[in-house]
């Protein structure tokens, strides 16, 4: 039997050779962490390479995503069908499943897209939290697994890591184990150039257990993992390693981090590791042992399937966790009909809360939360119960003032499966969680972001809290549906559409101030088309007014005043530009018409000129004052919209002469 060191060396050499062939990549971390990874995958990680999607598998997240060649080597060695030697030889090349950093959805066995440092820690927290929530619902017979995260010095320096480990410690997520690749090297040199943090004290202060091992001693590593699995807190295992382990001149230096070693260095590495094989060649006995490891969890998986088949919760587990299928919401149509009858004047944040009151009881996988703004975001309903340490059968997470960790944890929860997470904060603070939201989009995860206080309507809190550019930023991010509803019914339709959208995140942009009810029918979900004619002109259009959110009211009022001047205006509500762009061109042309188009939105005009000739919008930052005074000052009034229309029509008439 080949010993563990030889198995680890197979991981090392495949990773190094993949980087060398690609002429690009990061060999240092795979060389340094191969021993830790080999012990974990050989003896502890619960997985079955023949069933990568087994719901009760352990999760392995490579937060230090630059070490991707190590993960790909492990997947190939253990026999994941999609992880071929051909792909490993085409590492970082076009169309290879083995991208420069791990990408979820390209390759089975990659649990999360990582690379932006610290994100894997945050997603690991979300996965561990999801395990706790589903364990509380379905029991240990169906849900009982660990989340392992491999992180580097850079992950621990990123601010996200502090938010994430603080949340994990507070919730006592004891089935979360983080391996710290403690090699004291970053791109610029020694990590001590920029950091003198005592990570042990830091993690302990956040409620973690901390263990230390020689990262190249298999016995110490195994003992630490076994011990960590007995703790009532999350665990950090400090693995003291040498970056570029075995490389004759580059080991222990930043030169091993982010570039191929080179032929001479690889030859020296082979001598140091006693590896006498050609590139990408693994001895058959070593490969056979790795393949056996890949099937080590097969019996556990089969026993789990027997328990699932015998469980009275089988159908619900399959619907929620395996099939990712929404349940029926029996009172949903009645809820929308009631809105039509009552025509409530509500802030859309309140309309969102009302919609949630209809949705939450019917959709048990819908888990809400807020970054310490529940009373402002109105993300919590009477049907929510708090999740806290030792009590995971609730459905609401108090994330604290940790917007970034909230976004990353929601990604982890969605990736884990069985949970549809949503979380709230002010729109201006979308900036604080943007990297996590971007990963939601990259990974095509159904994560719902609730952003309230959506304009200068925030009022007295002033320009620090009044969003301007954030909405344009969200719309510029690929694969994100951005909804800015104009009334209670559009808000309900936005929730309905977001929940059905299971191939990407959604952002609901909601007001603080009350808005009138404007819709005339609830028979079809018009928000799902992205834009529609809310109020058509009585005759041929002279102008089309396009608006979102609170400004749709201005468009409707302007339409009425213009009619008194014998000017026919149509009002188009455009709650979701992304969905509108997906409609047939004939539909888009019908909605927008051929008359001059004027868009109205109390945020940046960036991006609006694809639809409009003129935009009534904010041209800079806001100010601190009551909301009505601010709308007056910045020209977001019915009177100003009418002035702009008259001016635009005059220009068009003169141009035609």
C-alpha positions as CSV (number, residue, x, y, z in Angstrom):
1,X,0.0,0.0,0.0
2,X,1.3,3.4,-0.9
3,X,1.7,5.6,2.1
4,X,-0.2,8.9,2.6
5,X,2.8,11.0,1.6
6,X,3.0,9.3,-1.8
7,X,-0.7,9.9,-2.3
8,X,-0.2,13.6,-1.4
9,X,2.7,13.8,-3.8
10,X,0.5,12.6,-6.6
11,X,-1.8,15.6,-5.8
12,X,1.2,17.9,-5.7
13,X,2.7,16.8,-9.0
14,X,-0.5,16.9,-11.0
15,X,-1.2,20.4,-9.7
16,X,2.3,21.6,-10.5
17,X,2.3,20.0,-13.9
18,X,-1.2,21.5,-14.8
19,X,0.1,25.0,-13.9
20,X,3.3,24.4,-15.8
21,X,1.5,23.3,-19.0
22,X,-0.9,26.2,-18.7
23,X,2.0,28.6,-18.2
24,X,-0.3,30.2,-15.6
25,X,-1.5,29.4,-12.1
26,X,-0.6,29.0,-8.5
27,X,1.6,26.0,-7.6
28,X,2.6,27.2,-4.1
29,X,-0.6,26.5,-2.2
30,X,-1.2,23.0,-3.7
31,X,2.3,22.0,-2.7
32,X,1.9,23.4,0.8
33,X,-1.6,22.0,1.5
34,X,-1.5,18.7,-0.2
35,X,-0.9,16.8,3.0
36,X,-3.8,18.4,4.8
37,X,-6.1,17.8,1.8
38,X,-5.0,14.2,1.5
39,X,-5.7,13.4,5.1
40,X,-9.1,15.0,4.9
41,X,-10.2,13.4,1.7
42,X,-8.6,10.0,2.6
43,X,-10.1,9.5,6.1
44,X,-12.7,12.1,6.9
45,X,-14.5,13.7,4.0
46,X,-17.9,12.0,3.5
47,X,-18.5,11.9,-0.3
48,X,-19.1,9.4,-3.1
49,X,-17.4,10.3,-6.4
50,X,-20.0,8.4,-8.3
51,X,-22.8,10.6,-6.8
52,X,-21.3,14.1,-6.5
53,X,-24.7,15.6,-5.7
54,X,-25.6,13.3,-2.8
55,X,-27.4,15.7,-0.4
56,X,-25.8,14.4,2.8
57,X,-22.3,14.7,1.6
58,X,-19.7,16.8,3.5
59,X,-19.0,20.1,1.8
60,X,-15.4,21.1,0.9
61,X,-15.0,24.7,0.0
62,X,-11.6,26.0,-1.3
63,X,-11.8,29.6,-0.1
64,X,-8.2,30.0,-1.3
65,X,-9.5,29.5,-4.8
66,X,-6.1,30.1,-6.3
67,X,-5.2,26.6,-5.2
68,X,-7.7,25.3,-7.7
69,X,-5.2,22.9,-9.4
70,X,-5.1,21.0,-6.1
71,X,-8.9,20.6,-6.0
72,X,-9.0,19.5,-9.7
73,X,-6.2,16.9,-9.0
74,X,-8.2,15.5,-6.1
75,X,-11.4,15.3,-8.2
76,X,-9.5,13.5,-10.9
77,X,-7.7,11.1,-8.6
78,X,-10.8,10.1,-6.6
79,X,-12.7,9.4,-9.8
80,X,-15.2,12.2,-10.4
81,X,-16.5,11.3,-13.9
82,X,-16.4,14.9,-15.2
83,X,-12.8,15.5,-13.9
84,X,-10.7,14.0,-16.7
85,X,-7.0,14.0,-17.2
86,X,-7.6,15.8,-20.5
87,X,-9.2,18.7,-18.6
88,X,-6.4,18.7,-16.1
89,X,-4.0,19.0,-19.0
90,X,-6.1,21.9,-20.4
91,X,-6.2,23.7,-17.0
92,X,-7.1,27.4,-17.5
93,X,-7.7,26.9,-21.2
94,X,-10.8,27.9,-23.1
95,X,-13.7,25.4,-22.7
96,X,-11.9,23.4,-20.0
97,X,-14.1,22.6,-16.9
98,X,-11.0,23.3,-14.9
99,X,-11.0,27.1,-14.9
100,X,-8.3,29.3,-13.3
101,X,-10.4,29.5,-10.1
102,X,-13.1,27.0,-9.1
103,X,-16.4,27.7,-10.9
104,X,-19.6,26.2,-9.6
105,X,-21.6,24.6,-12.3
106,X,-18.6,23.8,-14.6
107,X,-17.4,20.7,-12.8
108,X,-19.1,18.4,-10.3
109,X,-17.3,18.4,-7.0
110,X,-16.8,22.2,-7.0
111,X,-19.1,23.3,-4.3
112,X,-18.7,27.1,-4.8
113,X,-17.1,29.6,-7.1
114,X,-14.1,31.0,-5.2
115,X,-11.1,33.2,-5.9
116,X,-12.1,36.5,-4.3
117,X,-10.5,35.9,-0.9
118,X,-12.7,35.3,2.1
119,X,-15.8,34.5,0.1
120,X,-15.4,30.8,0.7
121,X,-15.3,31.3,4.5
122,X,-18.6,33.3,4.2
123,X,-20.2,30.7,2.0
124,X,-18.9,27.9,4.3
125,X,-20.7,29.6,7.2
126,X,-23.9,29.6,5.1
127,X,-23.5,25.9,4.2
128,X,-23.0,25.0,7.9
129,X,-26.0,27.1,8.9
130,X,-28.1,25.4,6.2
131,X,-27.1,22.0,7.5
132,X,-28.3,23.0,11.0
133,X,-31.6,24.3,9.7
134,X,-32.3,21.2,7.6
135,X,-31.1,18.9,10.4
136,X,-33.6,20.6,12.7
137,X,-36.4,20.0,10.2
138,X,-35.6,16.5,8.8
139,X,-33.4,15.0,11.6
140,X,-30.0,13.5,11.6
141,X,-31.0,10.4,9.6
142,X,-31.3,12.6,6.6
143,X,-29.1,15.6,7.3
144,X,-25.9,15.1,9.2
145,X,-22.7,16.4,7.6
146,X,-19.7,18.7,8.0
147,X,-18.5,21.8,6.1
148,X,-14.8,22.0,5.6
149,X,-13.2,25.2,4.4
150,X,-9.6,25.7,3.3
151,X,-8.4,29.3,3.7
152,X,-5.1,31.2,3.4
153,X,-3.6,34.2,5.0
154,X,-5.3,36.4,2.4
155,X,-8.8,35.0,3.3
156,X,-8.2,35.9,6.9
157,X,-7.1,39.4,6.1
158,X,-10.2,40.3,4.1
159,X,-12.8,42.1,6.2
160,X,-15.5,39.6,5.2
161,X,-13.7,36.9,7.2
162,X,-14.2,38.9,10.4
163,X,-17.9,39.3,9.8
164,X,-18.3,35.6,8.9
165,X,-16.3,34.1,11.7
166,X,-18.1,36.3,14.2
167,X,-21.5,35.1,12.9
168,X,-20.4,31.5,13.0
169,X,-19.1,31.7,16.5
170,X,-22.2,33.4,17.7
171,X,-24.4,30.7,16.2
172,X,-22.0,27.9,17.5
173,X,-21.8,26.3,14.0
174,X,-19.8,23.3,15.4
175,X,-19.9,21.4,12.2
176,X,-17.8,24.1,10.4
177,X,-14.1,23.3,10.3
178,X,-11.7,25.8,8.7
179,X,-8.1,24.9,7.8
180,X,-5.8,27.8,7.8
181,X,-2.9,27.5,5.3
182,X,-0.5,29.3,7.6
183,X,2.5,29.8,5.4
184,X,3.1,33.5,6.2
185,X,3.5,34.4,2.5
186,X,1.4,36.7,0.3
187,X,2.1,38.1,-3.2
188,X,4.1,41.0,-1.9
189,X,6.3,38.9,0.4
190,X,5.9,37.8,4.0
191,X,2.4,38.2,5.4
192,X,4.0,40.0,8.3
193,X,4.7,42.9,6.0
194,X,1.1,43.9,6.4
195,X,-0.3,41.9,9.4
196,X,0.6,41.1,12.9
197,X,-2.8,39.8,14.0
198,X,-2.8,36.9,16.5
199,X,-5.3,34.7,14.6
200,X,-5.6,32.3,17.5
201,X,-6.8,35.1,19.9
202,X,-9.0,36.5,17.2
203,X,-10.8,33.3,16.5
204,X,-11.1,32.4,20.2
205,X,-12.5,35.9,20.9
206,X,-15.2,35.1,18.3
207,X,-16.2,31.8,20.0
208,X,-14.1,29.3,18.0
209,X,-11.9,26.5,19.1
210,X,-8.3,26.8,17.7
211,X,-6.0,23.8,17.1
212,X,-2.4,23.9,15.7
213,X,-0.7,21.3,13.6
214,X,2.4,20.8,11.5
215,X,0.7,20.9,8.1
216,X,3.1,18.3,6.8
217,X,2.5,15.8,9.6
218,X,-0.4,13.4,8.7
219,X,-0.8,12.1,12.2
220,X,-1.2,15.6,13.7
221,X,-3.6,16.6,11.0
222,X,-5.8,13.5,11.5
223,X,-5.8,13.9,15.2
224,X,-6.8,17.6,14.9
225,X,-9.7,16.8,12.5
226,X,-11.0,14.0,14.8
227,X,-10.8,16.4,17.8
228,X,-12.5,19.2,15.9
229,X,-15.5,17.0,15.1
230,X,-16.2,16.6,18.8
231,X,-16.4,20.4,19.6
232,X,-19.5,22.4,20.4
233,X,-18.0,25.4,18.5
234,X,-16.6,26.0,15.0
235,X,-13.0,25.1,14.8
236,X,-10.0,26.7,13.2
237,X,-7.1,24.3,12.5
238,X,-3.9,26.3,12.1
239,X,-1.8,24.3,9.6
240,X,1.8,25.5,9.6
241,X,2.9,24.8,6.1
242,X,5.6,25.7,3.6
243,X,4.4,27.4,0.5
244,X,5.9,25.6,-2.5
245,X,6.8,22.6,-0.3
246,X,9.7,20.7,-1.9
247,X,10.6,23.2,-4.5
248,X,14.4,23.6,-4.2
249,X,14.8,27.4,-4.5
250,X,11.2,28.8,-4.3
251,X,9.8,26.9,-1.3
252,X,8.8,29.3,1.5
253,X,8.9,32.4,-0.8
254,X,6.3,34.5,-2.7
255,X,8.0,33.3,-5.9
256,X,6.1,30.0,-5.5
257,X,2.7,31.7,-5.2
258,X,1.4,32.8,-8.6
259,X,3.6,31.6,-11.4
260,X,4.7,28.2,-12.9
261,X,7.8,26.8,-11.2
262,X,9.7,26.2,-14.4
263,X,11.3,23.0,-15.7
264,X,14.4,23.1,-13.6
265,X,12.5,23.8,-10.4
266,X,10.1,21.0,-11.2
267,X,13.0,18.6,-11.8
268,X,14.4,19.6,-8.4
269,X,11.0,19.1,-6.8
270,X,10.7,15.6,-8.2
271,X,14.1,14.8,-6.7
272,X,13.0,16.2,-3.3
273,X,9.7,14.2,-3.4
274,X,11.3,11.1,-4.9
275,X,8.9,11.3,-7.7
276,X,10.3,9.4,-10.7
277,X,7.4,9.7,-13.1
278,X,6.6,11.7,-16.3
279,X,4.3,14.6,-16.3
280,X,0.7,13.7,-15.5
281,X,1.7,10.1,-14.8
282,X,0.5,8.6,-11.6
283,X,1.6,5.1,-10.6
284,X,-1.3,2.6,-11.0
285,X,-1.2,1.5,-7.4
286,X,-1.4,5.1,-6.2
287,X,-4.3,5.9,-8.6
288,X,-6.1,2.7,-7.5
289,X,-5.9,3.8,-3.9
290,X,-7.3,7.2,-4.7
291,X,-10.1,5.7,-6.7
292,X,-11.0,3.5,-3.7
293,X,-11.1,6.6,-1.5
294,X,-13.5,8.1,-4.1
295,X,-15.9,5.3,-3.4
296,X,-15.3,5.0,0.3
297,X,-18.6,6.8,1.0
298,X,-20.6,4.7,-1.3
299,X,-22.0,2.4,1.5
300,X,-22.9,5.5,3.6
301,X,-24.7,7.0,0.7
302,X,-26.6,3.8,0.0
303,X,-27.6,3.5,3.7
304,X,-28.7,7.1,3.6
305,X,-30.9,6.4,0.5
306,X,-32.5,3.5,2.4
307,X,-33.3,5.9,5.3
308,X,-34.7,8.4,2.9
309,X,-37.0,5.9,1.2
310,X,-38.3,4.8,4.7
311,X,-38.8,8.3,5.9
312,X,-42.3,9.8,6.2
313,X,-40.6,13.1,5.1
314,X,-39.3,11.6,1.8
315,X,-41.6,13.5,-0.5
316,X,-41.0,16.9,1.2
317,X,-37.3,16.3,1.3
318,X,-37.2,15.5,-2.4
319,X,-39.3,18.5,-3.3
320,X,-37.4,20.9,-1.2
321,X,-33.8,19.7,-1.2
322,X,-33.4,17.5,-4.3
323,X,-35.8,18.8,-6.9
324,X,-35.7,22.4,-5.8
325,X,-39.4,22.7,-6.6
326,X,-41.6,25.5,-5.1
327,X,-44.8,24.4,-3.3
328,X,-48.2,25.8,-4.1
329,X,-49.1,29.0,-2.4
330,X,-52.9,28.4,-2.1
331,X,-53.9,31.9,-1.0
332,X,-51.7,33.9,-3.4
333,X,-54.3,34.7,-6.0
334,X,-56.7,35.7,-3.3
335,X,-54.0,38.0,-1.8
336,X,-53.6,39.8,-5.1
337,X,-57.3,40.1,-5.6
338,X,-57.6,41.6,-2.2
339,X,-55.0,44.2,-3.2
340,X,-57.2,45.1,-6.2
341,X,-60.2,45.5,-4.0
342,X,-58.6,47.6,-1.2
343,X,-56.1,49.5,-3.4
344,X,-53.8,50.2,-0.4
345,X,-51.5,53.2,-0.2
346,X,-48.3,51.7,1.1
347,X,-44.6,52.0,1.1
348,X,-43.3,49.2,-1.1
349,X,-41.2,47.9,1.8
350,X,-44.5,47.5,3.7
351,X,-46.1,45.9,0.7
352,X,-43.2,43.5,0.6
353,X,-43.8,42.5,4.2
354,X,-47.5,42.0,3.5
355,X,-46.6,39.8,0.5
356,X,-44.2,37.8,2.7
357,X,-47.0,37.2,5.2
358,X,-48.8,35.3,2.4
359,X,-45.7,33.5,1.2
360,X,-43.7,32.5,4.3
361,X,-46.3,30.1,5.8
362,X,-46.6,28.3,2.4
363,X,-42.9,28.1,1.6
364,X,-41.0,26.5,4.5
365,X,-37.6,26.8,2.6
366,X,-37.9,30.6,2.5
367,X,-35.5,31.8,5.2
368,X,-35.3,35.5,5.8
369,X,-33.0,37.9,7.5
370,X,-31.7,41.4,7.7
371,X,-28.4,43.1,8.5
372,X,-29.8,44.7,11.7
373,X,-32.6,46.5,9.9
374,X,-35.5,44.2,10.3
375,X,-37.8,47.0,11.5
376,X,-36.7,49.2,8.6
377,X,-36.5,46.7,5.8
378,X,-39.7,45.0,7.0
379,X,-38.3,41.6,6.2
380,X,-39.7,39.9,9.2
381,X,-43.3,38.8,9.7
382,X,-45.4,37.3,12.5
383,X,-44.8,33.9,10.9
384,X,-41.0,34.2,11.4
385,X,-39.1,32.7,14.4
386,X,-35.5,33.6,15.1
387,X,-32.6,31.2,14.5
388,X,-30.0,31.2,17.2
389,X,-27.4,28.9,18.7
390,X,-29.1,25.7,19.7
391,X,-32.4,26.7,18.0
392,X,-32.3,26.1,14.3
393,X,-35.9,25.2,13.6
394,X,-36.6,28.9,13.0
395,X,-36.7,30.7,9.6
396,X,-35.2,34.1,10.3
397,X,-31.5,35.0,10.7
398,X,-30.4,38.1,12.6
399,X,-27.2,38.8,10.6
400,X,-26.2,41.8,12.7
401,X,-24.4,44.7,11.0
402,X,-22.6,42.3,8.7
403,X,-24.0,43.0,5.2
404,X,-21.1,41.3,3.4
405,X,-21.3,38.1,5.5
406,X,-25.1,38.1,5.0
407,X,-24.6,38.0,1.2
408,X,-21.9,35.4,1.4
409,X,-23.8,33.2,3.9
410,X,-27.0,33.4,1.7
411,X,-24.9,32.2,-1.2
412,X,-23.7,29.2,0.9
413,X,-27.3,28.5,2.0
414,X,-28.5,28.5,-1.6
415,X,-25.6,26.3,-2.8
416,X,-26.2,23.8,0.0
417,X,-29.8,23.3,-1.2
418,X,-33.1,23.1,0.5
419,X,-33.2,26.8,1.4
420,X,-34.3,29.9,-0.5
421,X,-32.5,32.8,1.4
422,X,-33.5,36.4,1.3
423,X,-31.9,39.2,3.3
424,X,-32.4,43.0,3.7
425,X,-30.5,46.2,4.0
426,X,-30.7,49.7,2.7
427,X,-30.0,50.1,-1.0
428,X,-27.0,52.4,-0.4
429,X,-25.4,49.5,1.5
430,X,-25.6,47.2,-1.5
431,X,-22.0,48.4,-1.9
432,X,-21.0,46.6,1.3
433,X,-22.1,43.2,-0.1
434,X,-21.5,43.7,-3.8
435,X,-18.7,41.0,-4.1
436,X,-21.1,38.4,-2.6
437,X,-23.9,39.5,-4.9
438,X,-21.6,39.2,-7.9
439,X,-20.9,35.6,-6.9
440,X,-24.6,35.0,-6.6
441,X,-24.9,36.0,-10.2
442,X,-21.8,34.1,-11.4
443,X,-23.1,30.9,-9.7
444,X,-26.7,31.5,-10.8
445,X,-28.1,31.1,-7.3
446,X,-31.6,31.9,-6.2
447,X,-30.7,34.5,-3.6
448,X,-33.1,37.4,-3.0
449,X,-31.8,40.7,-1.9
450,X,-34.3,43.2,-0.3
451,X,-33.0,46.7,-0.7
452,X,-35.1,49.4,0.9
453,X,-34.9,53.2,1.3
454,X,-34.4,53.3,-2.4
455,X,-33.9,57.0,-3.3
456,X,-33.6,60.6,-1.9
457,X,-37.0,59.7,-0.3
458,X,-34.8,58.5,2.6
459,X,-35.0,62.2,3.5
460,X,-33.3,63.6,6.6
461,X,-30.6,60.8,6.8
462,X,-28.9,62.7,4.0
463,X,-26.7,61.9,1.1
464,X,-24.7,59.2,3.0
465,X,-27.8,57.1,3.1
466,X,-29.5,58.2,-0.2
467,X,-28.6,55.9,-3.0
468,X,-27.7,57.3,-6.4
469,X,-25.4,55.0,-8.4
470,X,-26.3,51.7,-6.7
471,X,-29.3,50.9,-8.9
472,X,-27.2,51.3,-12.0
473,X,-24.5,49.1,-10.5
474,X,-27.0,46.3,-9.9
475,X,-28.5,46.6,-13.4
476,X,-25.0,46.5,-14.8
477,X,-24.3,43.2,-13.1
478,X,-25.0,40.3,-15.4
479,X,-27.7,37.7,-14.5
480,X,-29.3,39.8,-11.8
481,X,-33.0,40.6,-11.9
482,X,-33.6,44.1,-10.5
483,X,-37.1,45.0,-9.5
484,X,-38.3,48.5,-8.6
485,X,-42.1,48.2,-8.1
486,X,-44.4,51.1,-8.2
487,X,-47.2,49.9,-5.9
488,X,-48.3,47.0,-3.7
489,X,-49.4,44.8,-6.6
490,X,-46.2,45.2,-8.5
491,X,-44.3,44.4,-5.3
492,X,-46.3,41.1,-4.9
493,X,-45.6,40.3,-8.6
494,X,-41.9,41.0,-8.0
495,X,-41.8,38.5,-5.2
496,X,-43.6,36.0,-7.3
497,X,-41.2,36.4,-10.2
498,X,-38.1,36.4,-8.0
499,X,-39.1,33.1,-6.3
500,X,-39.7,31.5,-9.7
501,X,-36.3,32.7,-11.0
502,X,-34.1,29.8,-10.0
503,X,-31.1,30.6,-12.2
504,X,-29.9,33.8,-10.6
505,X,-30.3,36.3,-7.9
506,X,-33.0,39.0,-7.7
507,X,-32.9,42.4,-6.0
508,X,-36.1,44.1,-4.8
509,X,-35.7,47.9,-4.6
510,X,-38.3,49.3,-2.2
511,X,-39.4,52.6,-0.9
512,X,-39.6,54.1,2.5
513,X,-42.4,56.5,1.6
514,X,-46.0,55.4,0.9
515,X,-47.1,55.1,-2.8
516,X,-50.6,55.1,-4.3
517,X,-52.1,52.0,-5.8
518,X,-51.9,52.3,-9.6
519,X,-52.7,49.0,-11.2
520,X,-56.0,48.3,-12.8
521,X,-55.9,44.5,-13.0
522,X,-54.2,41.5,-11.2
523,X,-55.2,38.9,-13.8
524,X,-51.7,38.5,-15.2
525,X,-48.3,39.1,-13.7
526,X,-47.3,42.1,-15.8
527,X,-44.1,42.6,-13.8
528,X,-42.9,39.3,-15.3
529,X,-42.6,41.0,-18.7
530,X,-40.3,43.7,-17.3
531,X,-42.4,46.6,-18.6
532,X,-45.9,47.2,-19.6
533,X,-48.3,50.0,-20.5
534,X,-49.9,51.1,-17.3
535,X,-52.0,53.8,-18.9
536,X,-52.2,54.2,-22.6
537,X,-52.8,57.5,-24.4
538,X,-56.4,58.2,-25.4
539,X,-55.3,58.8,-29.0
540,X,-52.0,58.7,-30.9
541,X,-49.1,59.1,-28.6
542,X,-47.3,62.5,-28.5
543,X,-44.9,61.2,-25.8
544,X,-44.2,58.1,-23.7
545,X,-43.3,58.5,-20.0
546,X,-41.3,55.6,-18.7
547,X,-40.8,55.3,-14.9
548,X,-40.1,52.9,-12.0
549,X,-41.0,52.8,-8.4
550,X,-42.1,56.1,-6.7
551,X,-41.7,58.0,-10.0
552,X,-44.5,56.1,-11.8
553,X,-46.9,58.3,-9.7
554,X,-45.2,61.4,-11.2
555,X,-45.7,60.0,-14.7
556,X,-49.4,59.3,-14.1
557,X,-50.0,62.8,-12.7
558,X,-48.0,64.3,-15.6
559,X,-50.1,62.3,-18.1
560,X,-53.3,63.9,-16.6
561,X,-51.9,67.4,-16.7
562,X,-50.6,67.0,-20.3
563,X,-54.0,65.7,-21.4
564,X,-55.5,69.1,-20.3
565,X,-53.0,70.7,-22.7
566,X,-54.2,68.3,-25.5
567,X,-51.0,66.4,-25.3
568,X,-51.4,62.6,-25.4
569,X,-49.0,60.7,-23.1
570,X,-48.7,57.0,-22.4
571,X,-47.3,55.8,-19.1
572,X,-45.0,52.8,-19.1
573,X,-44.1,51.1,-15.8
574,X,-40.7,49.4,-16.2
575,X,-40.2,47.5,-12.9
576,X,-37.5,45.2,-14.3
577,X,-35.3,46.2,-17.2
578,X,-33.6,42.8,-17.4
579,X,-36.9,41.0,-18.0
580,X,-38.0,43.6,-20.5
581,X,-34.8,43.0,-22.5
582,X,-35.7,39.3,-22.8
583,X,-39.0,40.1,-24.5
584,X,-39.4,39.9,-28.2
585,X,-38.5,43.0,-30.1
586,X,-42.0,43.4,-31.3
587,X,-43.3,43.5,-27.7
588,X,-40.6,46.1,-26.7
589,X,-41.5,48.3,-29.7
590,X,-45.1,48.1,-28.9
591,X,-44.6,49.1,-25.3
592,X,-42.1,51.9,-26.0
593,X,-43.8,53.3,-29.1
594,X,-42.3,55.7,-31.6
595,X,-43.1,59.0,-29.9
596,X,-40.4,60.8,-27.9
597,X,-39.6,58.9,-24.7
598,X,-38.9,60.5,-21.3
599,X,-37.7,58.3,-18.4
600,X,-38.2,59.3,-14.8
601,X,-36.2,57.8,-11.9
602,X,-34.9,59.4,-8.7
603,X,-31.5,57.9,-9.0
604,X,-28.7,58.0,-11.6
605,X,-29.6,58.3,-15.2
606,X,-26.9,55.8,-16.2
607,X,-28.2,53.2,-18.5
608,X,-31.5,54.9,-19.2
609,X,-30.6,56.3,-22.6
610,X,-31.1,52.9,-24.3
611,X,-34.8,53.4,-23.7
612,X,-35.3,57.2,-23.5
613,X,-34.3,60.4,-25.3
614,X,-34.5,62.4,-22.1
615,X,-34.1,61.4,-18.4
616,X,-35.5,63.2,-15.4
617,X,-33.2,61.9,-12.6
618,X,-30.6,62.8,-10.0
619,X,-27.5,64.4,-11.5
620,X,-25.4,64.2,-8.3
621,X,-25.7,63.4,-4.6
622,X,-28.7,64.3,-2.4
623,X,-29.0,66.4,0.7
624,X,-30.4,66.2,4.2
625,X,-34.0,67.4,4.4
626,X,-37.5,66.1,4.5
627,X,-38.2,63.9,1.4
628,X,-40.9,66.2,-0.1
629,X,-38.5,69.2,0.0
630,X,-35.8,67.1,-1.7
631,X,-38.0,66.0,-4.5
632,X,-38.9,69.6,-5.1
633,X,-35.3,70.8,-5.0
634,X,-34.0,68.2,-7.4
635,X,-36.8,68.5,-9.9
636,X,-38.5,65.2,-9.3
637,X,-42.0,66.7,-9.4
638,X,-45.0,66.5,-11.7
639,X,-44.6,70.1,-12.7
640,X,-41.0,69.6,-13.7
641,X,-41.8,66.4,-15.7
642,X,-44.5,68.4,-17.6
643,X,-41.9,71.2,-18.3
644,X,-39.5,68.6,-19.6
645,X,-42.1,67.1,-21.9
646,X,-43.1,70.5,-23.3
647,X,-39.5,71.4,-23.9
648,X,-38.8,68.0,-25.5
649,X,-41.8,68.3,-27.8
650,X,-40.8,71.8,-28.8
651,X,-37.4,70.6,-29.7
652,X,-38.8,67.7,-31.8
653,X,-41.2,70.1,-33.6
654,X,-38.4,72.5,-34.4
655,X,-36.2,69.7,-35.6
656,X,-39.0,68.6,-38.0
657,X,-39.3,72.1,-39.6
